[in-house]
Amino acid sequence: PGIKLIEVQGHTDERGNDAYNLDLSDRRAKSVKDYLIGKGIEGDRLTSQGYGETQPLDRRSNEQAWAKNRRVAFLILKRGTE
């Protein structure tokens, strides 16, 4: 209840072209957002954004790094008191 707004962030690995990865990360983030709304989270408390391959956790070019970089993360944008 104390979290008012969360950004669901989609990320991809470096493989594929930039436009495809950005679209994929947008769809990935939106899918998680829709899932959470389906589980009862109010939609106005969630926003989604794809970042493609621009924010890797691991900069290496191997299967282990790619697996880490294909992810969804949550960023708390606004807290409130209730």
TABEL-V304958 format. One record per run of one state. SS is the DSSP state (helix for helix, strand for strand, loop for the rest). FROM is the first residue (numbers start at 1). LEN is the number of residues. If there is no record, write none. Layout:
SS	FROM	LEN
SS	FROM	LEN
This chain:
loop	1	2
strand	3	9
loop	12	6
helix	18	21
loop	39	4
helix	43	3
strand	46	5
loop	51	12
helix	63	7
loop	70	1
strand	71	9
loop	80	3
